[in-house]
Amino acid sequence: MAGSPEQRTNAFMEWLVSNGGVINSPIKLTDSETGSGRGVYAVGDIAEDEVLFTIPRSAVLCAENSDLKSKMISKDIPDIKVQSVFESSWMELIVVMIYEFLQGANSRWKPYFDILPNEFNSLMFWSKGELEELRGSTVLEKIGRESTDLGFCESLVPVLKDFPELFRCLPYMRGSTATLEPTLSDDEIITLAHRMGSTIMAYAFDLEKVSDEDPEGDDEGFVSDDEDEVMPKGMVPLADMLNADADRNNARLFQTESGLEMRSTKSIQKGEELFNDYGPLPRSDLLRRYGYITDNYAQFDVVEVAFHNIVDAAGGHLELGELEARVSSLHLTIGGPNHTLTSEKIQFLDGEGLYDSAYDLSHPSPSSSAFPDELLILVNLLLLPQIPRKLPKPGRAPQTIAVLRRILEARLKEYPTKLEDDEMLLRDGGLSLRRKMAIEVRLGEKRVLKEAWLEIEGDNARSEGNEHLMDVDLQGWGVKREAEDCDTGKGDMESWGEKRRKKSSDESQ
Ligand SMILES: C[S@@+](CC[C@H](N)C(=O)[O-])C[C@H]1O[C@@H](n2cnc3c(N)ncnc32)[C@H](O)[C@@H]1O
């Protein structure tokens, strides 16, 4: 990569303008002083709802704008193997980016590639030892390094190898062995695929098909994690240079038929950074996808509790078979006698918004509990001695609270360190960036567990008629709840489905 970071930034901005990009407001792309890489800053005051810059659709790096697809897919000889690559919006953009990157100076997007990262702190790139620091957090289950490698090996490598003339190694990629065989090895393909996949994860946008009558588009814009998402993905130059910091967002991308407009959502003072909104992500997910965290995302931290752990805590000895029998009977009561397959039972519970493979505990607030209603309903269902006619309410009888306590105790044990140990490690300092971020993530999750614990201690005090204890115990945690929220489980027979239907009909009025 030729030139200093500043020269590459300037070359990129010149390229963008020559490709139809229009800078409408006083902004500057520059290296941030806070360690967040490049960022966009206001160099003059900006009003709310100003168009900051516009990127034409033709400048977006995506399958539609690259000639790769037409070179690989011939109408006369349909190749299923090749077509399958283009059926997944993720894989499609990965292949297009590998191709355009390997074109070097022949690619339209060369100055753009010159400012994109080639190193990442996202969890896909952490060593086993580094990941060990996150033990206890379910984020480890979401990285999927092995399955991603397998996917690349099985569906990407063979396809790219079928087109050696399109995917040739760039001389500098191999240093002194540059003159050797230009065909990419399997490992080189996989390394490139990870690099492009991770860039897409942190930089790309879902491209909406919008007409000018509907310029609002999607709520978030950044790529969704959903594998089944069919919206094509694209790299939108400059729009992806905005950093993010939770509630500090002050700009947003709007997709129109003619182009992509970044607009201010608040007034911005000269010297301030422009922030996009990456969504209300817990820090574990922010780290996994974007490779950084800030304190401002701590409010979104969650702790996942697996379905089977709730079953364990509710029954102690409850076998999965027994649970299935209960769920099955429940299903028969409500759904009719023909639904016997497990998947259908799960689908039914899912339809009621009740079944999930895991439930999120979150920071409680004056208006919300640490425990989702779905989890409470599930616990109450598991505790009933007989199959109910209707789903139970999300009440908190003393037995419910006892189960919640067991859930929290078991979950806390999954972390090898204590909350106080983590606090001390952070206080002592001297940690590498990755270790520090991992400790902050696991500490944040333990704080959610602690707050959930304090919340049920408050419930317990209340159900025993010691309301005053709750006020004392929970002061400072902000988890004092309104009296009507404290349901002790009476009236278990009200249907959750009915309640939801009632709510939505209320809303529709
Ligand atoms: C969409 S890009 C933003 C542009 C990026 N800073 C660059 O130099 O290319 C997202 C990446 O920027 C970095 N980033 C974004 N917001 C950040 C923040 N508040 N603090 C630290 N790094 C941040 C992370 O590395 C993230 O993966």
The ligand as an SDF file (V2000), in Angstrom:
LIG
                    3D

 27 29  0  0  0  0  0  0  0  0999 V2000
  -17.4420    1.2340   10.0010 C   0  0  0  0  0  0  0  0  0  0  0  0
  -15.8040    1.2520   10.4700 S   0  0  0  0  0  0  0  0  0  0  0  0
  -15.4860    2.9350   10.8840 C   0  0  0  0  0  0  0  0  0  0  0  0
  -14.1990    3.4490   10.2300 C   0  0  0  0  0  0  0  0  0  0  0  0
  -12.9340    2.9700   10.8770 C   0  0  0  0  0  0  0  0  0  0  0  0
  -12.6330    3.7660   12.0300 N   0  0  0  0  0  0  0  0  0  0  0  0
  -11.7310    3.0060    9.9240 C   0  0  0  0  0  0  0  0  0  0  0  0
  -10.7110    3.6040   10.2420 O   0  0  0  0  0  0  0  0  0  0  0  0
  -11.8020    2.3690    8.8750 O   0  0  0  0  0  0  0  0  0  0  0  0
  -15.9550    0.3940   11.9800 C   0  0  0  0  0  0  0  0  0  0  0  0
  -14.6600    0.1910   12.7310 C   0  0  0  0  0  0  0  0  0  0  0  0
  -14.2140    1.4220   13.3040 O   0  0  0  0  0  0  0  0  0  0  0  0
  -13.7140    1.2290   14.6240 C   0  0  0  0  0  0  0  0  0  0  0  0
  -14.5820    1.9950   15.5490 N   0  0  0  0  0  0  0  0  0  0  0  0
  -15.8110    2.4780   15.2950 C   0  0  0  0  0  0  0  0  0  0  0  0
  -16.2780    3.1870   16.3390 N   0  0  0  0  0  0  0  0  0  0  0  0
  -15.3270    3.1420   17.2910 C   0  0  0  0  0  0  0  0  0  0  0  0
  -15.2160    3.6670   18.6070 C   0  0  0  0  0  0  0  0  0  0  0  0
  -16.1860    4.3960   19.1660 N   0  0  0  0  0  0  0  0  0  0  0  0
  -14.0840    3.4150   19.3060 N   0  0  0  0  0  0  0  0  0  0  0  0
  -13.0920    2.6730   18.7740 C   0  0  0  0  0  0  0  0  0  0  0  0
  -13.1360    2.1450   17.5240 N   0  0  0  0  0  0  0  0  0  0  0  0
  -14.2340    2.3730   16.7860 C   0  0  0  0  0  0  0  0  0  0  0  0
  -13.7520   -0.2630   14.8730 C   0  0  0  0  0  0  0  0  0  0  0  0
  -12.4990   -0.7900   14.5250 O   0  0  0  0  0  0  0  0  0  0  0  0
  -14.8130   -0.7560   13.8940 C   0  0  0  0  0  0  0  0  0  0  0  0
  -14.6310   -2.0800   13.4920 O   0  0  0  0  0  0  0  0  0  0  0  0
  1  2  1  0
  2  3  1  0
  2 10  1  0
  3  4  1  0
  4  5  1  0
  5  6  1  0
  5  7  1  0
  7  8  2  0
  7  9  1  0
 10 11  1  0
 11 12  1  0
 11 26  1  0
 12 13  1  0
 13 14  1  0
 13 24  1  0
 14 15  1  0
 14 23  1  0
 15 16  2  0
 16 17  1  0
 17 18  1  0
 17 23  2  0
 18 19  1  0
 18 20  2  0
 20 21  1  0
 21 22  2  0
 22 23  1  0
 24 25  1  0
 24 26  1  0
 26 27  1  0
M  CHG  2   2   1   9  -1
M  END
$$$$
